Amino acid sequence: MILPFNLILVLFVYICAIAAITIRDLLSAVVILGAYSFLMCLLWTEMAAIDVAFTEASVSAGIGTVLMIGAISKTKRRSKD
Amino acid sequence: MFDFIVDHYNYWTYIGLMIIGFYAMMTKRNLIKKIIGMNIFQSAIIFFFISSSVKKGVTVPILEHAHGHAAHGLEHVTHAVDAMQYANPLPHVLMLTAIVVMVATLGVALAVAIMIYRKYHTLEEDEIIMAIKRD
């Protein structure tokens, strides 16, 4: 584990999490959630958990984002809060 | 004491992310926003478990020379596994299952949200409750 790199990643994870729940455009929020998942999987690669990292990258960041974009295209894109 | 707090920054991050996700699940009125909050909450828990497997100066848990590829001249040497050299793989395996469960719950939650949208033509929770009360 490299400490400065880890701290920067943690900071970005925080920023992405807060942005994902505050942005009103749901499509942007979902894409930011995908970025959050990829940063998370970078963090796990750093913690020597490569199996979890690539499962997260393929399943949560890949399939999860696609599922959410599909659901938003079936419903409304704007959110009130 | 200060060093203890700084050394465990992974756990503070986990607590913060979990609170962010929980806040989104509780206070946001849009259903998709609630689902995003649930996703953040679940990855925070996975983050906690993975943090518990980390040791200082370890490598990925893949055994070196595991299949009898010993170095030249040392064919008779069988390598003992030095556990201190590798990260603990047990939380990794548990969390692989948790990630799959995370995506399954995400799919079910989105399907329910789409069904609610088809019936009430909105995703805002207060409008849905008002429509239910009107009926």
Backbone of each chain as ProteinMPNN parsed JSONL, in Angstrom:
{"seq_chain_A": "MILPFNLILVLFVYICAIAAITIRDLLSAVVILGAYSFLMCLLWTEMAAIDVAFTEASVSAGIGTVLMIGAISKTKRRSKD", "coords_chain_A": {"N_chain_A": [[0.839, -1.203, 0.0], [0.593, 2.147, -0.931], [0.833, 5.066, 0.735], [0.214, 7.975, 0.131], [-0.985, 7.794, -2.422], [-3.117, 6.124, -1.824], [-4.565, 7.762, -0.074], [-5.339, 9.835, -1.791], [-6.99, 8.385, -3.515], [-9.021, 7.626, -1.727], [-10.057, 10.123, -1.113], [-11.095, 10.848, -3.645], [-13.027, 8.884, -3.888], [-14.794, 9.646, -1.869], [-15.62, 12.153, -2.914], [-16.9, 11.334, -5.278], [-18.973, 9.764, -4.209], [-20.499, 11.641, -2.77], [-21.175, 13.402, -4.837], [-22.687, 11.705, -6.455], [-25.042, 11.348, -5.02], [-26.058, 13.915, -4.834], [-26.419, 15.181, -7.314], [-28.902, 16.243, -9.614], [-29.606, 15.366, -12.138], [-30.329, 12.255, -13.225], [-28.982, 10.516, -14.966], [-26.361, 11.52, -15.073], [-25.735, 11.118, -12.387], [-25.723, 8.325, -12.244], [-23.608, 7.692, -13.947], [-21.52, 8.847, -12.537], [-21.629, 7.201, -10.336], [-20.701, 4.874, -11.506], [-18.046, 5.668, -11.962], [-17.276, 5.893, -9.313], [-17.399, 3.187, -8.573], [-15.301, 2.179, -10.121], [-13.11, 3.534, -9.012], [-13.198, 2.463, -6.464], [-12.51, -0.155, -7.098], [-9.929, 0.184, -7.901], [-8.813, 0.892, -5.472], [-9.081, -1.525, -4.126], [-7.418, -3.163, -5.604], [-5.052, -2.058, -4.805], [-5.066, -2.865, -2.164], [-4.271, -5.492, -2.382], [-6.31, -7.223, -3.205], [-7.067, -8.603, -5.714], [-8.89, -10.328, -6.95], [-11.396, -9.604, -5.971], [-11.33, -7.038, -6.964], [-11.41, -7.264, -9.793], [-13.831, -8.542, -10.111], [-15.561, -6.599, -9.095], [-15.08, -4.561, -10.986], [-16.044, -5.687, -13.373], [-18.653, -6.626, -12.762], [-20.045, -4.846, -10.946], [-19.363, -2.172, -11.717], [-19.613, -2.423, -14.477], [-21.973, -4.124, -15.372], [-23.82, -3.159, -13.488], [-23.97, -0.361, -13.991], [-24.952, -0.432, -16.604], [-27.456, -1.668, -16.207], [-28.705, 0.282, -14.617], [-28.756, 2.505, -16.347], [-30.434, 1.47, -18.277], [-32.802, 1.233, -16.754], [-33.278, 3.935, -16.234], [-33.709, 4.904, -18.779], [-36.138, 3.724, -19.237], [-37.717, 5.048, -17.44], [-38.037, 8.223, -15.811], [-35.697, 10.944, -16.369], [-35.127, 13.144, -14.865], [-34.722, 14.285, -11.502], [-36.214, 15.315, -8.407], [-34.911, 15.908, -6.029]], "CA_chain_A": [[0.0, 0.0, 0.0], [1.311, 3.42, -0.986], [-0.084, 5.899, 1.529], [-0.361, 9.176, -0.52], [-1.872, 7.359, -3.497], [-4.317, 5.608, -1.179], [-5.358, 8.873, 0.461], [-5.965, 10.528, -2.925], [-8.104, 7.537, -3.977], [-10.103, 7.721, -0.75], [-10.665, 11.447, -1.313], [-11.915, 10.813, -4.859], [-14.203, 8.05, -3.611], [-15.726, 10.492, -1.131], [-16.196, 13.159, -3.82], [-17.833, 10.672, -6.187], [-20.169, 9.329, -3.475], [-21.341, 12.799, -2.459], [-21.709, 13.916, -6.096], [-23.703, 10.788, -6.993], [-26.341, 11.505, -4.362], [-26.564, 15.292, -4.863], [-26.737, 15.672, -8.66], [-30.321, 15.978, -9.899], [-29.721, 14.615, -13.385], [-30.078, 10.879, -12.798], [-28.001, 9.859, -15.829], [-25.04, 11.912, -14.576], [-25.523, 10.469, -11.097], [-25.386, 6.914, -12.463], [-22.257, 7.611, -14.518], [-20.599, 9.118, -11.434], [-21.598, 5.977, -9.523], [-19.768, 3.969, -12.186], [-16.685, 6.138, -11.646], [-17.068, 5.502, -7.908], [-17.093, 1.76, -8.514], [-13.964, 1.933, -10.661], [-12.139, 3.997, -8.016], [-13.236, 1.464, -5.414], [-11.789, -1.364, -7.504], [-8.511, 0.57, -7.842], [-8.456, 0.824, -4.048], [-8.963, -2.923, -3.728], [-6.181, -3.669, -6.193], [-3.985, -1.586, -3.93], [-5.06, -3.651, -0.932], [-3.926, -6.867, -2.748], [-7.507, -8.046, -3.378], [-7.3, -8.466, -7.156], [-10.078, -11.065, -7.384], [-12.53, -8.732, -5.689], [-11.245, -5.857, -7.813], [-11.927, -7.429, -11.165], [-15.274, -8.815, -10.063], [-16.229, -5.307, -8.951], [-14.984, -3.806, -12.232], [-16.915, -6.233, -14.426], [-20.04, -6.831, -12.369], [-20.715, -3.685, -10.356], [-19.185, -0.981, -12.545], [-20.084, -2.685, -15.834], [-23.375, -4.548, -15.458], [-24.659, -2.285, -12.662], [-24.207, 0.886, -14.712], [-25.823, -0.709, -17.758], [-28.809, -1.894, -15.679], [-29.301, 1.543, -14.152], [-29.057, 3.338, -17.515], [-31.644, 0.888, -18.856], [-33.959, 1.604, -15.939], [-33.558, 5.373, -16.39], [-34.306, 5.115, -20.099], [-37.543, 3.303, -19.161], [-38.468, 5.95, -16.56], [-37.719, 9.641, -16.01], [-34.297, 11.254, -16.145], [-34.987, 14.239, -13.9], [-35.103, 14.015, -10.122], [-36.551, 16.572, -7.738], [-33.937, 16.263, -4.987]], "C_chain_A": [[0.864, 1.239, 0.0], [0.4, 4.463, -0.356], [-0.62, 7.127, 0.788], [-1.351, 8.817, -1.62], [-3.208, 6.877, -2.933], [-5.212, 6.732, -0.673], [-6.054, 9.641, -0.65], [-7.162, 9.732, -3.432], [-9.296, 7.647, -3.04], [-10.838, 9.05, -0.894], [-11.58, 11.45, -2.533], [-13.17, 9.976, -4.66], [-15.263, 8.855, -2.862], [-16.427, 11.481, -2.056], [-17.238, 12.516, -4.727], [-19.106, 10.256, -5.451], [-21.086, 10.51, -3.201], [-21.962, 13.355, -3.734], [-22.844, 13.034, -6.609], [-25.041, 10.975, -6.295], [-26.86, 12.934, -4.39], [-26.992, 15.757, -6.242], [-28.161, 15.278, -9.034], [-30.552, 15.238, -11.2], [-29.353, 13.161, -13.096], [-29.047, 10.176, -13.661], [-26.583, 10.219, -15.391], [-24.731, 11.225, -13.269], [-25.089, 9.019, -11.286], [-23.979, 6.776, -13.033], [-21.219, 7.896, -13.433], [-20.527, 7.916, -10.498], [-20.697, 4.926, -10.166], [-18.328, 4.356, -11.936], [-16.317, 5.776, -10.218], [-16.698, 4.029, -7.81], [-15.695, 1.473, -9.041], [-12.89, 2.399, -9.686], [-12.042, 3.005, -6.868], [-12.415, 0.253, -5.831], [-10.3, -1.077, -7.608], [-7.996, 0.458, -6.412], [-8.251, -0.623, -3.611], [-7.768, -3.579, -4.372], [-4.99, -3.265, -5.337], [-3.91, -2.393, -2.65], [-4.836, -5.121, -1.21], [-5.142, -7.773, -2.818], [-7.901, -8.014, -4.847], [-8.558, -9.185, -7.603], [-11.339, -10.235, -7.143], [-12.528, -7.544, -6.637], [-11.799, -6.131, -9.195], [-13.377, -7.873, -11.185], [-16.053, -7.52, -9.948], [-16.234, -4.556, -10.276], [-15.948, -4.34, -13.271], [-18.37, -6.201, -13.996], [-20.683, -5.535, -11.89], [-20.593, -2.453, -11.234], [-19.723, -1.2, -13.951], [-21.572, -2.946, -15.884], [-24.284, -3.588, -14.679], [-24.995, -0.985, -13.36], [-25.158, 0.668, -15.881], [-27.265, -0.904, -17.298], [-29.47, -0.582, -15.289], [-29.633, 2.459, -15.317], [-30.303, 2.803, -18.209], [-32.882, 1.285, -18.094], [-34.3, 3.073, -16.109], [-34.171, 5.641, -17.753], [-35.77, 4.668, -20.129], [-38.366, 4.274, -18.325], [-38.043, 7.389, -16.849], [-36.257, 9.927, -15.669], [-34.115, 12.307, -15.058], [-35.427, 13.793, -12.509], [-35.37, 15.34, -9.425], [-35.584, 16.931, -6.611], [-32.596, 15.581, -5.236]], "O_chain_A": [[1.765, 1.376, 0.828], [-0.693, 4.716, -0.862], [-1.834, 7.327, 0.801], [-2.409, 9.432, -1.748], [-4.274, 7.169, -3.474], [-6.434, 6.684, -0.81], [-7.203, 10.056, -0.501], [-8.211, 10.297, -3.741], [-10.439, 7.748, -3.485], [-12.065, 9.11, -0.812], [-12.692, 11.975, -2.484], [-14.237, 10.299, -5.183], [-16.454, 8.773, -3.161], [-17.647, 11.642, -2.007], [-18.321, 13.065, -4.929], [-20.202, 10.378, -5.998], [-22.301, 10.411, -3.372], [-23.132, 13.739, -3.737], [-23.84, 13.534, -7.132], [-26.085, 10.778, -6.918], [-28.007, 13.163, -4.005], [-27.844, 16.639, -6.351], [-28.585, 14.144, -8.809], [-31.566, 14.559, -11.362], [-28.206, 12.863, -12.762], [-28.306, 9.327, -13.165], [-25.705, 9.357, -15.338], [-23.6, 10.791, -13.047], [-24.202, 8.535, -10.584], [-23.238, 5.866, -12.659], [-20.161, 7.268, -13.405], [-19.472, 7.642, -9.926], [-20.013, 4.176, -9.47], [-17.476, 3.494, -11.722], [-15.18, 5.396, -9.941], [-15.795, 3.658, -7.059], [-14.98, 0.635, -8.492], [-11.863, 1.736, -9.542], [-10.955, 2.733, -6.358], [-11.696, -0.314, -5.009], [-9.483, -1.98, -7.426], [-6.883, -0.011, -6.175], [-7.355, -0.916, -2.82], [-7.151, -4.46, -3.773], [-4.041, -4.031, -5.166], [-2.826, -2.591, -2.101], [-5.171, -5.95, -0.364], [-5.038, -8.965, -2.527], [-8.945, -7.465, -5.198], [-9.234, -8.73, -8.525], [-12.228, -10.17, -7.992], [-13.587, -7.086, -7.068], [-12.572, -5.331, -9.724], [-14.089, -7.62, -12.157], [-17.076, -7.343, -10.608], [-17.251, -3.979, -10.662], [-16.601, -3.568, -13.974], [-19.235, -5.796, -14.772], [-21.751, -5.16, -12.374], [-21.581, -1.76, -11.479], [-20.239, -0.265, -14.563], [-22.346, -2.119, -16.367], [-25.373, -3.243, -15.138], [-26.143, -0.54, -13.34], [-26.056, 1.475, -16.124], [-28.192, -0.375, -17.912], [-30.643, -0.353, -15.586], [-30.668, 3.125, -15.302], [-31.136, 3.579, -18.677], [-33.901, 1.635, -18.691], [-35.477, 3.435, -16.127], [-35.046, 6.497, -17.886], [-36.555, 5.162, -20.938], [-39.587, 4.328, -18.474], [-37.729, 7.734, -17.988], [-35.656, 9.269, -14.82], [-33.073, 12.357, -14.404], [-36.377, 13.024, -12.358], [-34.816, 16.37, -9.809], [-35.44, 18.104, -6.266], [-31.658, 15.764, -4.461]]}, "seq_chain_B": "MFDFIVDHYNYWTYIGLMIIGFYAMMTKRNLIKKIIGMNIFQSAIIFFFISSSVKKGVTVPILEHAHGHAAHGLEHVTHAVDAMQYANPLPHVLMLTAIVVMVATLGVALAVAIMIYRKYHTLEEDEIIMAIKRD", "coords_chain_B": {"N_chain_B": [[-2.457, 7.827, 20.336], [-3.392, 9.626, 18.381], [-1.943, 8.631, 16.222], [-3.077, 6.128, 16.072], [-5.656, 6.773, 15.172], [-5.066, 7.877, 12.659], [-3.801, 5.741, 11.383], [-5.864, 3.988, 10.994], [-7.389, 4.888, 8.832], [-8.784, 3.684, 6.778], [-10.985, 2.502, 8.001], [-12.341, 4.71, 8.983], [-13.033, 5.867, 6.571], [-14.765, 3.925, 5.659], [-16.844, 4.147, 7.527], [-17.734, 6.757, 6.965], [-18.579, 6.542, 4.251], [-20.596, 4.678, 4.55], [-22.413, 6.136, 6.045], [-23.035, 8.16, 4.238], [-24.342, 6.678, 2.229], [-26.482, 5.668, 3.73], [-27.776, 8.009, 4.467], [-28.645, 8.864, 1.94], [-30.447, 6.801, 1.359], [-32.383, 7.229, 3.309], [-33.309, 9.956, 3.21], [-33.535, 10.941, 0.568], [-35.986, 11.504, -1.927], [-36.412, 10.496, -4.429], [-36.719, 7.406, -6.165], [-34.686, 6.126, -7.648], [-32.496, 7.479, -6.679], [-32.482, 6.534, -4.08], [-31.791, 3.889, -4.599], [-29.223, 4.233, -5.605], [-28.02, 5.123, -3.265], [-28.226, 2.783, -1.749], [-26.472, 1.151, -3.148], [-24.025, 2.457, -2.661], [-23.858, 2.11, 0.096], [-23.644, -0.712, 0.278], [-21.206, -1.151, -1.05], [-19.559, 0.125, 0.747], [-19.626, -1.577, 2.946], [-18.387, -3.83, 1.872], [-15.912, -2.703, 1.475], [-15.086, -2.39, 4.111], [-14.755, -5.082, 4.91], [-12.715, -5.918, 3.181], [-10.699, -4.235, 4.038], [-10.094, -5.388, 6.452], [-8.481, -7.467, 5.743], [-5.982, -6.621, 5.167], [-2.464, -6.478, 5.474], [0.678, -5.096, 6.518], [3.012, -4.532, 3.934], [2.46, -6.781, 2.213], [1.77, -9.202, -0.408], [-0.27, -10.115, -3.28], [-2.642, -12.797, -2.715], [-1.497, -15.249, -4.076], [0.066, -18.274, -4.572], [3.561, -18.68, -4.751], [5.599, -20.771, -6.809], [3.814, -22.944, -6.742], [3.145, -25.249, -8.107], [5.173, -27.103, -8.188], [7.29, -25.947, -9.571], [10.222, -25.647, -8.942], [13.281, -23.854, -8.165], [16.334, -23.996, -10.178], [18.361, -26.761, -9.537], [17.316, -27.078, -7.073], [15.341, -28.973, -6.868], [14.455, -30.827, -5.055], [13.537, -29.377, -2.977], [10.735, -28.574, -1.124], [8.376, -26.044, -1.04], [7.406, -24.35, 1.794], [4.379, -22.759, 2.862], [4.378, -19.405, 3.52], [2.534, -17.622, 5.534], [2.568, -14.997, 6.357], [3.393, -13.556, 4.254], [1.428, -13.08, 2.464], [-1.706, -11.447, 1.686], [-4.696, -11.858, 3.631], [-6.807, -14.241, 2.331], [-9.422, -14.97, 2.955], [-11.522, -12.991, 3.656], [-11.697, -11.876, 1.08], [-12.859, -13.905, -0.479], [-15.333, -14.183, 0.773], [-16.385, -11.662, 0.152], [-16.558, -11.686, -2.602], [-18.884, -13.171, -3.061], [-20.642, -11.358, -1.881], [-20.544, -9.201, -3.641], [-21.798, -10.22, -5.904], [-24.341, -10.689, -4.842], [-24.979, -8.042, -4.359], [-25.331, -6.992, -6.97], [-27.511, -8.519, -7.728], [-29.538, -7.662, -5.937], [-29.627, -5.033, -6.788], [-30.653, -5.32, -9.399], [-33.229, -6.388, -8.848], [-34.328, -4.283, -7.344], [-34.357, -2.203, -9.236], [-36.119, -3.285, -11.09], [-38.492, -3.324, -9.573], [-38.78, -0.57, -9.211], [-39.255, 0.235, -11.849], [-41.715, -1.038, -12.299], [-43.298, 0.377, -10.446], [-43.149, 2.909, -11.601], [-44.551, 2.457, -13.975], [-47.096, 2.122, -12.998], [-47.746, 4.446, -11.484], [-46.646, 6.598, -12.843], [-44.605, 8.225, -11.939], [-41.53, 8.767, -10.1], [-41.089, 9.873, -7.7], [-41.214, 9.722, -4.202], [-43.04, 11.012, -2.448], [-45.082, 11.852, -4.171], [-46.004, 9.387, -5.04], [-47.024, 8.331, -2.668], [-49.075, 10.145, -2.197], [-50.698, 9.589, -4.422], [-51.42, 6.967, -3.807], [-52.942, 7.418, -1.523], [-55.053, 8.848, -2.598], [-56.43, 6.978, -4.082]], "CA_chain_B": [[-3.894, 7.928, 20.047], [-3.532, 10.26, 17.065], [-1.438, 7.676, 15.25], [-4.082, 5.071, 15.94], [-6.746, 7.279, 14.328], [-4.596, 8.055, 11.284], [-3.504, 4.439, 10.797], [-7.087, 3.268, 10.64], [-8.212, 5.756, 7.979], [-9.697, 2.856, 5.985], [-12.221, 2.27, 8.744], [-13.077, 5.984, 8.995], [-13.637, 6.001, 5.242], [-15.912, 3.01, 5.587], [-17.962, 4.711, 8.289], [-18.262, 7.909, 6.23], [-19.315, 6.107, 3.058], [-21.837, 4.019, 4.965], [-23.368, 7.171, 6.458], [-23.516, 8.822, 3.014], [-25.334, 5.805, 1.602], [-27.666, 5.577, 4.585], [-28.46, 9.302, 4.327], [-29.359, 8.878, 0.66], [-31.589, 5.883, 1.427], [-33.416, 7.71, 4.218], [-33.875, 11.286, 2.987], [-33.839, 11.275, -0.82], [-37.337, 11.058, -2.261], [-36.44, 9.796, -5.714], [-36.425, 5.989, -5.916], [-33.377, 5.784, -8.205], [-31.509, 8.006, -5.726], [-32.423, 5.583, -2.967], [-31.055, 2.697, -5.037], [-27.809, 4.627, -5.643], [-27.571, 5.12, -1.876], [-28.071, 1.388, -1.334], [-25.238, 0.668, -3.777], [-22.89, 3.024, -1.925], [-23.865, 1.445, 1.401], [-23.131, -2.073, 0.159], [-19.757, -1.188, -1.32], [-18.848, 0.512, 1.964], [-19.462, -2.761, 3.788], [-17.349, -4.646, 1.244], [-14.66, -1.994, 1.763], [-14.721, -2.726, 5.494], [-14.256, -6.455, 5.01], [-11.422, -6.01, 2.507], [-9.722, -3.562, 4.884], [-9.679, -6.273, 7.538], [-7.553, -8.495, 5.263], [-4.722, -5.992, 4.768], [-1.324, -6.414, 6.383], [1.73, -4.219, 5.975], [4.046, -5.138, 3.106], [2.113, -8.102, 1.717], [1.469, -9.258, -1.829], [-1.554, -10.744, -3.575], [-2.609, -14.175, -2.216], [-1.271, -16.299, -5.084], [1.265, -18.959, -4.097], [4.699, -18.825, -5.657], [6.095, -22.143, -6.979], [2.794, -23.794, -6.149], [2.954, -26.49, -8.838], [6.399, -27.86, -8.308], [8.322, -25.312, -10.391], [11.273, -25.186, -8.034], [14.407, -23.246, -8.859], [17.293, -24.97, -10.693], [19.224, -27.33, -8.519], [16.631, -27.188, -5.79], [14.111, -29.705, -7.168], [14.003, -31.601, -3.904], [13.014, -28.486, -1.942], [9.312, -28.254, -1.193], [8.225, -24.729, -0.415], [6.361, -24.168, 2.8], [3.622, -21.52, 2.655], [4.611, -18.402, 4.563], [1.27, -16.877, 5.512], [2.775, -13.558, 6.612], [3.794, -12.917, 2.998], [0.256, -12.852, 1.621], [-2.915, -10.9, 2.316], [-5.614, -12.906, 4.055], [-7.776, -14.367, 1.23], [-10.77, -15.37, 3.369], [-12.505, -11.92, 3.406], [-11.875, -11.692, -0.361], [-13.811, -14.897, -0.993], [-16.666, -13.815, 1.272], [-16.889, -10.456, -0.499], [-16.946, -12.024, -3.978], [-20.309, -13.505, -2.995], [-21.408, -10.157, -1.549], [-20.67, -8.354, -4.839], [-22.828, -10.812, -6.762], [-25.622, -10.4, -4.2], [-25.22, -6.61, -4.563], [-25.898, -6.765, -8.297], [-28.844, -9.137, -7.77], [-30.487, -6.75, -5.281], [-29.78, -3.863, -7.657], [-31.573, -5.656, -10.482], [-34.598, -6.506, -8.332], [-34.797, -2.951, -6.953], [-34.668, -1.44, -10.442], [-37.345, -3.849, -11.674], [-39.616, -2.822, -8.779], [-38.931, 0.855, -9.511], [-39.897, 0.373, -13.17], [-43.131, -1.397, -12.131], [-43.964, 1.504, -9.779], [-43.277, 3.999, -12.567], [-45.616, 2.123, -14.931], [-48.409, 2.258, -12.38], [-48.028, 5.793, -10.955], [-46.039, 7.579, -13.757], [-43.636, 9.085, -11.255], [-40.59, 8.047, -9.243], [-40.931, 10.602, -6.435], [-41.902, 8.95, -3.176], [-44.19, 11.74, -1.89], [-46.175, 11.809, -5.149], [-46.567, 8.027, -5.045], [-47.848, 8.17, -1.457], [-50.301, 10.923, -2.414], [-51.542, 8.846, -5.368], [-51.979, 5.809, -3.098], [-53.985, 7.888, -0.607], [-56.203, 9.292, -3.404], [-57.211, 5.826, -4.547]], "C_chain_B": [[-4.125, 8.521, 18.657], [-3.069, 9.316, 15.965], [-2.443, 6.552, 15.001], [-5.203, 5.508, 15.004], [-6.296, 7.376, 12.876], [-4.349, 6.702, 10.621], [-4.764, 3.71, 10.348], [-7.994, 4.102, 9.737], [-9.149, 4.961, 7.087], [-11.036, 2.701, 6.675], [-13.033, 3.549, 8.856], [-13.754, 6.216, 7.655], [-14.884, 5.14, 5.123], [-17.103, 3.576, 6.341], [-18.591, 5.88, 7.524], [-19.087, 7.504, 5.032], [-20.633, 5.462, 3.445], [-22.878, 5.055, 5.37], [-23.909, 7.909, 5.243], [-24.606, 7.979, 2.347], [-26.623, 5.736, 2.398], [-28.493, 6.858, 4.512], [-29.27, 9.344, 3.032], [-30.582, 7.974, 0.714], [-32.723, 6.468, 2.253], [-34.086, 8.978, 3.715], [-34.203, 11.59, 1.538], [-35.218, 10.724, -1.176], [-37.418, 10.312, -3.584], [-36.007, 8.337, -5.518], [-35.067, 5.572, -6.466], [-32.269, 6.292, -7.28], [-31.375, 7.094, -4.529], [-31.602, 4.352, -3.355], [-29.565, 3.0, -5.131], [-27.231, 4.629, -4.232], [-27.347, 3.709, -1.361], [-26.775, 0.798, -1.898], [-24.01, 1.158, -3.023], [-22.742, 2.338, -0.569], [-23.236, 0.053, 1.303], [-21.653, -2.076, -0.154], [-18.966, -0.714, -0.123], [-18.633, -0.689, 2.867], [-18.398, -3.691, 3.215], [-15.973, -4.042, 1.509], [-14.169, -2.318, 3.171], [-14.122, -4.123, 5.578], [-12.887, -6.582, 4.356], [-10.343, -5.337, 3.35], [-9.232, -4.473, 5.996], [-8.697, -7.33, 7.072], [-6.161, -7.935, 4.985], [-3.685, -6.123, 5.872], [-0.288, -5.503, 5.744], [2.707, -5.032, 5.135], [3.729, -6.534, 2.598], [1.84, -8.021, 0.223], [0.145, -9.985, -2.038], [-1.511, -12.217, -3.173], [-2.575, -15.227, -3.317], [0.062, -16.947, -4.739], [2.347, -18.975, -5.167], [5.13, -20.285, -5.669], [5.079, -23.146, -6.446], [2.734, -25.152, -6.827], [4.273, -27.18, -9.127], [7.446, -27.248, -9.21], [9.405, -24.769, -9.473], [12.419, -24.607, -8.851], [15.405, -24.321, -9.265], [18.192, -25.469, -9.575], [18.548, -27.53, -7.183], [15.359, -28.01, -5.942], [13.572, -30.459, -5.959], [13.381, -30.703, -2.841], [11.517, -28.306, -2.145], [9.087, -26.961, -0.407], [7.095, -24.738, 0.597], [5.67, -22.836, 2.553], [3.879, -20.597, 3.835], [3.418, -17.447, 4.563], [1.471, -15.385, 5.709], [3.098, -12.802, 5.329], [2.586, -12.487, 2.168], [-0.862, -12.178, 2.401], [-3.873, -12.041, 2.618], [-6.712, -13.088, 3.002], [-9.195, -14.687, 1.666], [-11.798, -14.242, 3.206], [-12.742, -11.665, 1.921], [-12.962, -12.628, -0.884], [-15.224, -14.576, -0.515], [-17.235, -12.66, 0.48], [-17.172, -10.662, -1.968], [-18.433, -12.359, -4.022], [-21.13, -12.247, -2.751], [-21.583, -9.255, -2.761], [-21.763, -8.899, -5.749], [-24.223, -10.549, -6.176], [-25.997, -8.932, -4.395], [-25.866, -6.343, -5.917], [-27.295, -7.368, -8.397], [-29.874, -8.224, -7.111], [-30.701, -5.498, -6.116], [-30.771, -4.129, -8.777], [-33.015, -5.738, -10.003], [-35.156, -5.133, -7.982], [-35.164, -2.119, -8.176], [-35.939, -1.959, -11.104], [-38.571, -3.35, -10.916], [-39.862, -1.347, -9.064], [-39.625, 1.055, -10.852], [-41.382, 0.019, -13.084], [-43.912, -0.263, -11.466], [-44.155, 2.647, -10.753], [-44.398, 3.712, -13.555], [-46.989, 2.343, -14.314], [-48.723, 3.705, -12.027], [-47.439, 6.915, -11.807], [-45.191, 8.591, -13.027], [-42.709, 8.213, -10.429], [-40.405, 8.74, -7.907], [-41.81, 9.944, -5.372], [-43.147, 9.672, -2.653], [-45.371, 11.727, -2.848], [-46.821, 10.432, -5.189], [-47.476, 7.837, -3.842], [-49.149, 8.943, -1.6], [-51.252, 10.187, -3.357], [-52.173, 7.636, -4.701], [-53.121, 6.254, -2.194], [-55.232, 8.316, -1.369], [-57.08, 8.123, -3.796], [-58.126, 5.306, -3.437]], "O_chain_B": [[-4.923, 8.016, 17.867], [-3.704, 9.205, 14.916], [-2.628, 6.094, 13.874], [-5.652, 4.739, 14.154], [-7.038, 7.01, 11.965], [-4.646, 6.526, 9.44], [-4.721, 2.904, 9.419], [-9.218, 4.038, 9.853], [-10.19, 5.471, 6.673], [-12.088, 2.758, 6.038], [-14.263, 3.509, 8.829], [-14.886, 6.693, 7.59], [-15.905, 5.552, 4.572], [-18.237, 3.502, 5.867], [-19.814, 5.99, 7.44], [-20.169, 8.046, 4.806], [-21.653, 5.653, 2.783], [-24.066, 4.898, 5.09], [-25.091, 8.251, 5.198], [-25.652, 8.494, 1.953], [-27.718, 5.743, 1.834], [-29.723, 6.822, 4.497], [-30.417, 9.792, 3.014], [-31.636, 8.323, 0.184], [-33.894, 6.24, 1.949], [-35.31, 9.084, 3.777], [-35.073, 12.423, 1.28], [-35.574, 9.615, -0.776], [-38.377, 9.582, -3.834], [-35.049, 8.062, -4.796], [-34.366, 4.77, -5.85], [-31.24, 5.638, -7.111], [-30.274, 6.898, -4.014], [-30.821, 3.836, -2.556], [-28.732, 2.159, -4.792], [-26.099, 4.196, -4.017], [-26.394, 3.458, -0.624], [-26.074, 0.047, -1.22], [-23.076, 0.397, -2.773], [-21.631, 2.025, -0.142], [-22.405, -0.321, 2.131], [-20.905, -2.888, 0.391], [-17.808, -1.101, 0.031], [-17.578, -0.816, 3.489], [-17.604, -4.272, 3.956], [-14.999, -4.759, 1.738], [-12.971, -2.499, 3.39], [-13.103, -4.329, 6.237], [-12.0, -7.254, 4.882], [-9.203, -5.8, 3.383], [-8.09, -4.355, 6.439], [-8.123, -8.034, 7.902], [-5.257, -8.681, 4.609], [-3.978, -5.911, 7.048], [-0.378, -5.184, 4.559], [3.175, -6.087, 5.561], [4.614, -7.389, 2.551], [1.698, -6.938, -0.343], [-0.487, -10.419, -1.075], [-0.454, -12.841, -3.273], [-3.517, -16.004, -3.471], [1.077, -16.259, -4.623], [2.08, -19.248, -6.337], [5.037, -20.965, -4.647], [5.455, -24.102, -5.767], [2.315, -26.125, -6.2], [4.459, -27.769, -10.192], [8.399, -27.927, -9.593], [9.49, -23.56, -9.255], [12.521, -24.831, -10.058], [15.341, -25.442, -8.761], [18.711, -24.69, -8.775], [19.14, -28.09, -6.261], [14.389, -27.775, -5.221], [12.369, -30.698, -5.856], [12.762, -31.2, -1.901], [11.08, -27.924, -3.231], [9.544, -26.81, 0.727], [5.962, -25.096, 0.276], [6.299, -21.887, 2.086], [3.635, -20.95, 4.989], [3.308, -16.574, 3.702], [0.638, -14.587, 5.279], [3.084, -11.571, 5.303], [2.7, -11.639, 1.283], [-0.956, -12.318, 3.62], [-3.861, -13.068, 1.939], [-7.492, -12.159, 2.792], [-10.1, -14.681, 0.833], [-12.871, -14.499, 2.66], [-13.845, -11.285, 1.527], [-13.857, -12.218, -1.623], [-16.188, -14.675, -1.275], [-18.424, -12.653, 0.159], [-17.946, -9.903, -2.55], [-19.157, -11.894, -4.903], [-22.196, -12.079, -3.343], [-22.623, -8.616, -2.917], [-22.558, -8.138, -6.301], [-25.163, -10.23, -6.905], [-27.169, -8.602, -4.573], [-26.822, -5.574, -6.017], [-28.168, -6.81, -9.062], [-30.961, -8.025, -7.653], [-31.805, -4.956, -6.161], [-31.621, -3.291, -9.081], [-33.922, -5.226, -10.66], [-36.314, -4.838, -8.278], [-36.168, -1.407, -8.162], [-36.741, -1.18, -11.618], [-39.576, -2.993, -11.53], [-41.01, -0.912, -9.151], [-40.478, 1.932, -10.989], [-42.216, 0.677, -13.706], [-45.041, 0.032, -11.857], [-45.202, 3.296, -10.748], [-45.127, 4.628, -13.938], [-47.937, 2.706, -15.011], [-49.847, 4.158, -12.243], [-47.703, 8.085, -11.528], [-45.078, 9.731, -13.479], [-43.038, 7.075, -10.095], [-39.65, 8.259, -7.062], [-42.983, 9.651, -5.604], [-44.185, 9.047, -2.437], [-46.52, 11.607, -2.424], [-48.035, 10.315, -5.35], [-48.557, 7.26, -3.956], [-50.206, 8.47, -1.182], [-52.462, 10.159, -3.128], [-53.323, 7.301, -4.983], [-54.143, 5.574, -2.094], [-56.345, 8.173, -0.865], [-58.305, 8.235, -3.843], [-58.86, 4.34, -3.644]]}, "name": "protein", "num_of_chains": 2, "seq": "MILPFNLILVLFVYICAIAAITIRDLLSAVVILGAYSFLMCLLWTEMAAIDVAFTEASVSAGIGTVLMIGAISKTKRRSKDMFDFIVDHYNYWTYIGLMIIGFYAMMTKRNLIKKIIGMNIFQSAIIFFFISSSVKKGVTVPILEHAHGHAAHGLEHVTHAVDAMQYANPLPHVLMLTAIVVMVATLGVALAVAIMIYRKYHTLEEDEIIMAIKRD"}
